[in-house]
Amino acid sequence: MSREKNKKIAKNTGLLYIRMLVIMGVSLFTARIVLEELGETNYGIYNVIGGVVVLFTFINYAMGSATNRFMSFYLVDEKKSKLNIVFSTSVLIHIFIAILIFIFAEIIGLWFLNNKMTIPSDRIVAANWVFHLSVASTMIMVLSVPYNALIIAHEKMNIYAYVSIIETALKLFLVLLLVKFSGDKLITYASFMLLVNLVTRVVYQIYCRKNFTNVKFSFKVEKELVKEMSSYAFWSLSGSITNLLTVEGINILLNIFFNPAVNAARGIAVQIQMALQKFTSGFQQALNPQLHKSYASGNLKYMHELLLSACKYSFYLLLFLSLPVLLKTEYILSIWLKEVPDHTIQFVQLMIFIGILTAVGNPISAAAGSQGKIRNFQLIVGGINITIVPIAYFILKMYSVPEYVFIVQIIISIIAEIARLLVIKNMINLSLLSYFNEVVITSLKVVAISIIIPIILALNLTEDFLSFVIVGLSCVFSVSLAIYFVGLNKVEKAFVEEKIVLLKNKFN
C-alpha cells in the first residue's frame, strides 16, 4: 500500500514541477511584454495597487492552509461522512472573508489610494478602475480556495496542474492581445486578469461538481468545526506574521546599520533563495495530503516513514540545485548582474543555507498541522525565530559586519529545527533517534561524499562558462551517486531502479 502511495506522490510531484516550470517561463516572457505595453508608470501603478489589495488578503492565506488540512483529514474512509460539512463550512468562511475584504478594501483601501498614494493626476481615474477590478479578482481567488483544496485533498494534481497551465496560456494570449489594443491598456490589462480568474474559478467549480458528487454545498455547519478551523487558521497566521516580522526586521536592521546597497545585496540573495526553494514546494505540496490522511487514519508508522523521507528528499533536491550555485556564486552573479553590490556573494551563500534549513523544516511543520492543535508548536517555534532580530541587533552593535546577521539566523534556525522535533515528538510519537539516523546522519554522509570532486574542480578551474558547466555536471554526477549509494535505503533504491527500468523500456 505504501508503495502505491509513494508512486502517487512521485507522479503528483512531477506534474506540479511541470506546472511550475511552465508558469515561471511564461511569467518571465509576459512580464517583459506587459512592461513594454503599459510603460513604467502604468506598470508601477498596477503593481502598487495590487500590493495594497494583497494586504487585505493576509488572513485568507492562513484560512487556506486550514482548509487544505481539514479537507485531507476528513477524506479518509472513516471520516468521510463529515466531508460535506467541512466543505460547506469552508465555503461559508471564505464567503465571509471575501465580504470582509470587499468592505475594508473599498473603504480603507480606496481612501488610502486617493489620499496617500502618489499617482499622476491624469491616471487617477484609471487607478481607481484598476483598484475595483483588483478587489473583484481577489474576491474570486478567495472563493476558489475551498474548490482548490478539495482537488488537492483528493490528490488530483493532474487537474490542478492542467488548469494552472490553461490559466497561464490564457494570460499569455490576453497579454499578446493587449499589444493590438488601442484603448487604455492599464484598465484593459486589469480587466483581462479579472477574466482569467473568473474563468479559472468556473472551471474548478464545474470539475468539483462533476467529479466529487458526494460533496455538495449546504448551509449546514457545525459551530465546533468553525471554531476548530478558525483556531487553526489563527495560529497558522501567527506563524506567518512571525516570519514576516523576522524577514522585515532583518531588512530594517541592515538599513539602520549600513546603507541601501546592503539591502540591495540582501534582496538579490533572497531572490536566489526563493527561486531554489520553489523547487521543493511542488514535492511538499504533493506530500501534505498524504501526511494529513495517514494521521487521520491512525497509520502513524507510514506517516513517520513519509516524514523522514520528505525531510531527506527536500535536502537532496536543494543540494542538487544549490551546490553549483555555492561553488560558482561569483561567476553566476557576474553573468546575471551588470554590477554586483558588495556582500552579495556572501549573502547568497548564507541565504542558501537558511533556505535548506527552511525546506527541511517544512515537512515537520506540515506533520504538526496534521494533528490540528498547532498553538504550542507555533508559539514555541515562532517565539524562537522572533529572537533573531534582537540578537542580531546586539551583534551588530558590537561588530559592524552584515554577514553576522545571517549567521545569527542560521544558528537560531537550527535551534528552531530542534524545537520542532522536540514538540512534534509527543504530537505524533516520532522517534528522534530515527530522525537523527535517517535524516541528519544520512544527509551529512551524502554531503561529505558529493562535495569532494566539485570543490577540487572549482578551486582549480578558471572562471568561465566551460568551467561552470564542468563544475555543474560534476555536482549532478557526485550528488546523484552519493544519494544512490549512501542516501537511500533498500526500499527507496528498489523504487528508483524500477523507474529507471521503465524509462529504458520506453526508449527501447
C-alpha positions as CSV (number, residue, x, y, z in Angstrom):
1,M,0.0,0.0,0.0
2,S,2.8,2.4,0.9
3,R,4.5,1.6,-2.4
4,E,1.4,2.7,-4.3
5,K,1.1,5.9,-2.2
6,N,4.8,6.7,-2.9
7,K,4.2,6.3,-6.7
8,K,1.2,8.7,-6.4
9,I,3.4,11.2,-4.6
10,A,6.2,10.9,-7.2
11,K,3.6,11.3,-10.1
12,N,2.0,14.3,-8.4
13,T,5.3,15.9,-7.7
14,G,6.3,15.6,-11.4
15,L,3.0,17.2,-12.5
16,L,3.5,20.1,-10.1
17,Y,7.0,20.7,-11.3
18,I,5.8,20.8,-15.0
19,R,3.2,23.3,-13.8
20,M,5.8,25.4,-12.0
21,L,8.2,25.4,-15.0
22,V,5.5,26.4,-17.5
23,I,4.2,29.2,-15.2
24,M,7.7,30.5,-14.5
25,G,8.7,30.5,-18.2
26,V,5.5,32.2,-19.3
27,S,5.6,34.7,-16.4
28,L,9.2,35.8,-17.4
29,F,8.1,36.2,-21.0
30,T,4.9,38.1,-20.3
31,A,6.4,40.4,-17.7
32,R,8.6,42.0,-20.4
33,I,5.7,42.4,-22.8
34,V,3.4,43.9,-20.1
35,L,6.1,46.4,-19.1
36,E,6.6,47.5,-22.7
37,E,2.9,47.9,-23.4
38,L,1.9,49.6,-20.1
39,G,5.0,51.6,-19.7
40,E,6.9,52.2,-16.4
41,T,4.2,54.5,-14.9
42,N,1.2,52.3,-15.6
43,Y,3.1,49.1,-14.7
44,G,4.1,50.7,-11.4
45,I,0.5,51.7,-10.7
46,Y,-0.8,48.2,-11.4
47,N,1.8,46.6,-9.1
48,V,1.5,49.0,-6.2
49,I,-2.3,48.8,-6.3
50,G,-2.1,45.0,-6.3
51,G,0.2,45.3,-3.3
52,V,-2.4,47.4,-1.4
53,V,-5.1,44.8,-2.2
54,V,-2.9,41.9,-1.1
55,L,-2.6,43.5,2.4
56,F,-6.3,42.7,2.9
57,T,-5.9,39.0,2.0
58,F,-3.4,38.0,4.6
59,I,-6.0,36.1,6.7
60,N,-7.0,34.2,3.6
61,Y,-3.6,32.5,3.3
62,A,-3.9,31.2,6.9
63,M,-7.5,30.1,6.2
64,G,-6.4,28.4,3.0
65,S,-3.9,26.3,5.0
66,A,-6.6,25.3,7.4
67,T,-9.0,24.3,4.6
68,N,-6.3,22.1,2.9
69,R,-5.6,20.4,6.2
70,F,-9.2,19.7,7.2
71,M,-10.2,18.6,3.7
72,S,-7.4,16.0,3.6
73,F,-8.1,15.0,7.3
74,Y,-11.7,14.2,6.7
75,L,-11.2,12.4,3.3
76,V,-10.2,9.1,4.9
77,D,-12.9,6.4,4.8
78,E,-13.9,6.5,8.4
79,K,-14.3,10.3,8.5
80,K,-15.9,10.9,5.0
81,S,-19.3,11.4,6.5
82,K,-18.2,14.9,7.7
83,L,-16.5,15.9,4.5
84,N,-19.7,17.7,3.3
85,I,-19.9,19.7,6.5
86,V,-16.1,20.6,6.2
87,F,-16.6,21.7,2.6
88,S,-19.7,23.7,3.3
89,T,-18.1,25.3,6.4
90,S,-15.0,26.3,4.4
91,V,-17.2,27.8,1.6
92,L,-19.2,29.9,4.1
93,I,-16.0,31.1,5.9
94,H,-14.4,32.1,2.6
95,I,-17.6,33.9,1.5
96,F,-17.3,35.8,4.8
97,I,-13.6,36.6,4.2
98,A,-14.4,37.8,0.7
99,I,-17.1,40.2,2.0
100,L,-14.7,41.5,4.7
101,I,-12.0,42.1,2.0
102,F,-14.6,44.0,-0.1
103,I,-15.7,46.2,2.8
104,F,-12.2,47.0,4.1
105,A,-10.7,47.4,0.6
106,E,-13.5,49.6,-0.7
107,I,-13.4,51.9,2.4
108,I,-9.9,51.9,3.8
109,G,-8.1,50.8,0.7
110,L,-9.9,53.3,-1.6
111,W,-9.2,56.1,0.9
112,F,-5.6,55.2,1.0
113,L,-5.3,55.1,-2.8
114,N,-6.9,58.5,-3.3
115,N,-5.3,60.4,-0.4
116,K,-1.9,58.8,0.4
117,M,-0.6,57.2,-2.7
118,T,1.5,59.1,-5.3
119,I,-0.3,58.7,-8.6
120,P,-0.2,61.1,-11.6
121,S,-3.4,63.2,-11.7
122,D,-4.1,62.1,-15.3
123,R,-4.1,58.4,-14.2
124,I,-6.1,58.7,-11.0
125,V,-9.4,57.6,-12.7
126,A,-7.7,54.6,-14.3
127,A,-6.0,53.7,-11.0
128,N,-9.5,53.6,-9.3
129,W,-10.8,51.3,-12.0
130,V,-7.8,49.0,-11.6
131,F,-8.4,49.0,-7.8
132,H,-12.0,47.9,-8.1
133,L,-11.1,45.3,-10.7
134,S,-8.2,44.0,-8.4
135,V,-10.6,43.8,-5.5
136,A,-13.0,41.7,-7.6
137,S,-10.2,39.4,-8.7
138,T,-9.0,38.9,-5.2
139,M,-12.6,38.0,-4.0
140,I,-12.8,35.4,-6.8
141,M,-9.5,33.9,-5.8
142,V,-10.7,33.8,-2.1
143,L,-13.9,32.0,-3.1
144,S,-11.9,29.5,-5.2
145,V,-9.9,28.2,-2.2
146,P,-12.3,25.5,-1.0
147,Y,-12.6,24.0,-4.5
148,N,-8.8,24.1,-4.9
149,A,-8.4,22.4,-1.5
150,L,-10.9,19.7,-2.5
151,I,-8.9,18.9,-5.6
152,I,-5.6,18.8,-3.7
153,A,-7.1,16.7,-0.9
154,H,-8.2,14.1,-3.5
155,E,-4.6,14.4,-4.9
156,K,-5.9,15.2,-8.4
157,M,-2.7,17.1,-9.1
158,N,-3.0,16.4,-12.8
159,I,-6.2,18.6,-12.9
160,Y,-4.6,21.2,-10.7
161,A,-1.6,21.3,-13.0
162,Y,-3.6,21.3,-16.2
163,V,-5.9,24.0,-15.2
164,S,-3.0,26.2,-14.0
165,I,-1.3,25.7,-17.4
166,I,-4.5,26.6,-19.2
167,E,-4.8,29.7,-16.9
168,T,-1.2,30.6,-17.8
169,A,-1.8,30.1,-21.5
170,L,-4.9,32.3,-21.3
171,K,-2.9,35.0,-19.6
172,L,-0.3,34.8,-22.4
173,F,-3.0,35.0,-25.1
174,L,-4.6,38.1,-23.5
175,V,-1.2,39.8,-23.0
176,L,-0.4,39.2,-26.7
177,L,-3.9,40.6,-27.4
178,L,-3.0,43.7,-25.3
179,V,-0.4,44.6,-27.9
180,K,-3.2,45.0,-30.5
181,F,-5.4,47.1,-28.2
182,S,-5.5,50.9,-28.7
183,G,-7.6,51.9,-25.6
184,D,-6.5,52.4,-22.0
185,K,-4.2,49.5,-21.7
186,L,-3.9,49.7,-17.9
187,I,-7.7,49.2,-17.4
188,T,-7.8,46.6,-20.2
189,Y,-5.0,44.6,-18.6
190,A,-6.7,44.6,-15.1
191,S,-9.9,43.5,-16.8
192,F,-8.1,40.7,-18.6
193,M,-6.7,39.4,-15.3
194,L,-10.2,39.5,-13.7
195,L,-11.5,37.5,-16.7
196,V,-8.7,34.9,-16.2
197,N,-9.5,34.5,-12.5
198,L,-13.2,34.2,-13.3
199,V,-12.7,31.5,-16.0
200,T,-10.4,29.5,-13.7
201,R,-12.8,29.7,-10.8
202,V,-15.7,28.4,-13.0
203,V,-13.5,25.5,-14.4
204,Y,-12.5,24.4,-10.9
205,Q,-16.1,24.6,-9.6
206,I,-17.5,22.6,-12.6
207,Y,-14.8,19.9,-12.2
208,C,-15.6,19.6,-8.5
209,R,-19.3,19.3,-9.1
210,K,-19.0,16.7,-11.8
211,N,-16.3,14.5,-10.2
212,F,-16.9,14.8,-6.4
213,T,-20.7,14.2,-6.5
214,N,-20.7,13.1,-2.9
215,V,-19.6,16.6,-1.8
216,K,-22.2,19.3,-2.1
217,F,-22.6,22.7,-0.6
218,S,-25.2,23.3,2.0
219,F,-25.8,25.9,4.7
220,K,-25.4,23.2,7.4
221,V,-22.4,24.0,9.6
222,E,-21.1,22.9,13.0
223,K,-20.1,25.6,15.4
224,E,-17.4,23.3,16.9
225,L,-15.8,22.8,13.4
226,V,-15.9,26.5,12.7
227,K,-14.2,27.1,16.0
228,E,-11.6,24.4,15.3
229,M,-10.8,25.7,11.7
230,S,-10.7,29.3,12.9
231,S,-8.3,28.4,15.7
232,Y,-6.0,26.5,13.3
233,A,-6.1,29.5,10.9
234,F,-5.3,31.9,13.7
235,W,-2.2,30.1,14.9
236,S,-1.1,29.5,11.3
237,L,-1.5,33.2,10.8
238,S,0.6,33.9,13.9
239,G,3.4,31.8,12.5
240,S,3.2,33.7,9.2
241,I,3.3,37.1,11.0
242,T,6.3,35.9,13.0
243,N,8.2,35.0,9.8
244,L,7.2,38.3,8.2
245,L,8.4,40.3,11.2
246,T,11.7,38.4,11.2
247,V,12.3,39.0,7.5
248,E,11.4,42.6,7.5
249,G,13.2,43.2,10.8
250,I,16.4,41.9,9.3
251,N,15.9,44.2,6.3
252,I,15.4,47.2,8.6
253,L,18.4,46.3,10.7
254,L,20.7,46.2,7.7
255,N,19.3,49.6,6.6
256,I,19.9,51.1,10.0
257,F,23.4,49.9,10.5
258,F,24.6,50.1,6.9
259,N,23.1,51.6,3.7
260,P,20.6,50.8,0.9
261,A,23.3,49.0,-1.1
262,V,23.5,46.3,1.6
263,N,19.7,46.0,1.3
264,A,20.1,45.6,-2.4
265,A,22.6,42.8,-1.9
266,R,20.2,41.0,0.5
267,G,17.3,41.5,-2.0
268,I,19.4,39.7,-4.7
269,A,20.3,36.9,-2.2
270,V,16.6,36.4,-1.2
271,Q,15.5,36.2,-4.9
272,I,18.0,33.3,-5.5
273,Q,17.0,31.6,-2.2
274,M,13.3,31.8,-3.1
275,A,13.9,30.5,-6.7
276,L,15.7,27.5,-5.3
277,Q,13.0,26.8,-2.6
278,K,10.3,26.8,-5.3
279,F,11.8,23.5,-6.5
280,T,10.9,21.9,-3.1
281,S,7.4,23.4,-2.9
282,G,5.9,21.1,-5.5
283,F,7.2,18.0,-3.7
284,Q,5.9,19.2,-0.4
285,Q,2.5,20.2,-1.8
286,A,2.1,16.7,-3.2
287,L,3.2,15.2,0.1
288,N,0.9,17.2,2.5
289,P,-2.4,15.4,1.8
290,Q,-0.8,12.0,2.5
291,L,0.6,13.3,5.8
292,H,-2.8,14.5,6.9
293,K,-4.6,11.4,5.7
294,S,-2.2,9.0,7.4
295,Y,-2.6,10.8,10.7
296,A,-6.4,10.9,10.3
297,S,-6.5,7.1,9.7
298,G,-4.2,6.4,12.6
299,N,-1.4,5.0,10.4
300,L,1.4,6.7,12.2
301,K,4.0,4.2,11.0
302,Y,3.5,5.3,7.4
303,M,3.3,8.9,8.5
304,H,6.7,8.6,10.2
305,E,8.3,7.0,7.1
306,L,6.8,9.7,4.9
307,L,8.0,12.5,7.1
308,L,11.6,11.2,7.3
309,S,11.7,10.6,3.5
310,A,10.2,14.1,2.9
311,C,12.9,15.8,5.1
312,K,15.7,13.8,3.3
313,Y,14.3,14.4,-0.2
314,S,13.9,18.1,0.4
315,F,17.5,18.3,1.4
316,Y,18.7,16.2,-1.5
317,L,16.8,18.3,-4.0
318,L,18.2,21.6,-2.7
319,L,21.7,20.0,-2.6
320,F,21.4,19.2,-6.3
321,L,20.4,22.8,-7.1
322,S,22.5,24.7,-4.5
323,L,25.9,23.1,-4.8
324,P,26.7,24.6,-8.2
325,V,25.5,28.0,-7.0
326,L,27.5,27.8,-3.8
327,L,30.7,26.9,-5.7
328,K,30.2,29.3,-8.6
329,T,28.4,32.2,-6.9
330,E,30.7,34.9,-8.1
331,Y,30.6,33.7,-11.8
332,I,26.7,33.4,-11.7
333,L,26.3,36.8,-10.3
334,S,28.7,38.4,-12.8
335,I,26.6,37.0,-15.7
336,W,23.2,37.8,-14.2
337,L,24.0,41.4,-13.0
338,K,25.9,44.2,-14.6
339,E,27.2,45.4,-11.2
340,V,27.4,43.1,-8.2
341,P,26.8,45.0,-4.9
342,D,29.3,44.4,-2.1
343,H,28.5,41.5,0.2
344,T,26.2,39.9,-2.4
345,I,28.3,36.7,-2.8
346,Q,28.5,36.0,0.9
347,F,24.8,36.9,1.4
348,V,23.8,34.5,-1.4
349,Q,25.8,31.6,0.1
350,L,24.5,32.2,3.6
351,M,20.9,32.5,2.4
352,I,21.1,29.2,0.6
353,F,22.0,27.5,3.9
354,I,19.0,29.3,5.5
355,G,16.8,28.1,2.6
356,I,17.9,24.5,3.1
357,L,17.1,24.6,6.8
358,T,13.7,26.0,6.0
359,A,12.9,23.4,3.4
360,V,13.9,20.5,5.7
361,G,11.7,22.0,8.5
362,N,8.6,22.4,6.3
363,P,7.6,18.7,6.3
364,I,7.8,18.8,10.2
365,S,5.5,21.8,10.3
366,A,3.1,20.1,7.9
367,A,3.1,17.0,10.1
368,A,2.4,19.1,13.2
369,G,-0.5,20.6,11.2
370,S,-2.0,17.1,10.7
371,Q,-2.6,16.9,14.4
372,G,-4.8,20.0,14.2
373,K,-3.7,21.6,17.5
374,I,-0.8,23.8,16.5
375,R,-0.9,26.5,19.2
376,N,2.0,25.3,21.2
377,F,4.0,24.4,18.1
378,Q,3.6,27.9,16.6
379,L,4.2,29.6,20.0
380,I,7.5,27.8,20.6
381,V,8.9,27.8,17.1
382,G,7.7,31.3,16.4
383,G,9.0,32.5,19.7
384,I,12.5,31.2,18.9
385,N,12.5,32.6,15.4
386,I,11.5,36.1,16.6
387,T,14.6,36.3,18.7
388,I,16.7,36.6,15.5
389,V,16.1,40.3,15.2
390,P,17.0,41.4,18.8
391,I,20.1,39.1,18.9
392,A,21.2,40.4,15.5
393,Y,20.8,43.9,16.8
394,F,23.2,43.4,19.7
395,I,25.7,41.6,17.5
396,L,25.7,44.5,15.0
397,K,26.2,46.9,17.9
398,M,29.4,45.1,18.8
399,Y,30.6,44.0,15.3
400,S,29.7,46.0,12.2
401,V,29.7,43.0,9.9
402,P,26.4,42.5,7.9
403,E,27.1,38.8,7.3
404,Y,26.8,38.2,11.1
405,V,23.0,38.8,10.8
406,F,22.7,35.7,8.6
407,I,25.0,33.7,10.8
408,V,22.7,34.5,13.7
409,Q,19.7,33.5,11.6
410,I,21.3,30.1,10.7
411,I,22.1,29.4,14.4
412,I,18.6,30.3,15.5
413,S,17.1,28.3,12.6
414,I,18.9,25.2,13.8
415,I,17.7,25.8,17.3
416,A,14.1,26.2,15.9
417,E,14.5,22.9,14.0
418,I,15.5,21.1,17.2
419,A,12.5,22.7,18.9
420,R,10.2,21.5,16.1
421,L,11.4,17.9,16.6
422,L,11.0,18.1,20.4
423,V,7.4,19.4,20.1
424,I,6.3,17.0,17.4
425,K,7.8,14.0,19.2
426,N,4.9,13.9,21.5
427,M,2.3,15.1,19.0
428,I,2.8,12.1,16.6
429,N,5.1,9.8,18.7
430,L,8.0,10.3,16.4
431,S,11.4,8.7,17.3
432,L,14.1,11.4,17.5
433,L,16.7,8.7,17.1
434,S,15.2,7.6,13.8
435,Y,15.2,11.2,12.6
436,F,18.8,11.7,13.6
437,N,19.9,8.5,11.9
438,E,17.7,8.7,8.8
439,V,17.8,12.4,8.1
440,V,20.8,14.1,9.8
441,I,23.5,11.4,9.6
442,T,22.5,10.2,6.2
443,S,22.4,13.8,4.8
444,L,25.8,14.6,6.2
445,K,27.2,11.5,4.6
446,V,25.8,12.5,1.3
447,V,27.3,16.0,1.6
448,A,30.7,14.7,2.6
449,I,30.9,12.3,-0.4
450,S,29.3,14.6,-3.0
451,I,31.4,17.8,-2.5
452,I,34.9,16.3,-2.9
453,I,35.2,16.3,-6.7
454,P,33.2,19.6,-7.3
455,I,35.3,21.5,-4.8
456,I,38.6,20.3,-6.3
457,L,37.4,21.3,-9.8
458,A,36.0,24.7,-8.6
459,L,39.3,25.6,-7.0
460,N,41.5,24.7,-9.9
461,L,39.5,25.7,-13.0
462,T,39.3,29.3,-14.3
463,E,36.2,31.5,-14.1
464,D,34.5,30.9,-17.5
465,F,31.4,29.3,-18.9
466,L,33.1,26.0,-19.7
467,S,34.4,25.7,-16.2
468,F,30.9,26.5,-14.8
469,V,29.4,23.7,-17.0
470,I,32.1,21.2,-15.9
471,V,31.6,22.1,-12.2
472,G,27.8,21.9,-12.6
473,L,27.9,18.5,-14.3
474,S,30.3,17.2,-11.6
475,C,27.9,18.3,-8.9
476,V,25.0,16.5,-10.6
477,F,27.1,13.3,-11.0
478,S,28.6,13.4,-7.5
479,V,25.3,14.2,-5.7
480,S,23.5,11.5,-7.7
481,L,26.0,8.8,-6.8
482,A,26.2,9.9,-3.2
483,I,22.4,9.8,-2.9
484,Y,22.0,6.4,-4.5
485,F,24.8,4.6,-2.6
486,V,24.5,6.4,0.7
487,G,21.3,8.4,0.9
488,L,18.7,5.8,0.0
489,N,17.5,2.7,1.9
490,K,16.8,-0.6,0.2
491,V,13.1,0.2,-0.5
492,E,14.0,3.6,-1.9
493,K,16.7,2.1,-4.1
494,A,14.3,-0.5,-5.5
495,F,11.8,2.2,-6.3
496,V,14.5,4.2,-8.2
497,E,15.7,1.1,-10.1
498,E,12.1,0.2,-11.1
499,K,11.7,3.7,-12.6
500,I,15.0,3.5,-14.4
501,V,13.9,0.2,-16.0
502,L,10.6,1.6,-17.0
503,L,12.3,4.6,-18.7
504,K,14.7,2.3,-20.5
505,N,11.9,0.2,-21.8
506,K,10.1,3.3,-23.2
507,F,13.1,4.3,-25.2
508,N,14.0,0.8,-26.5
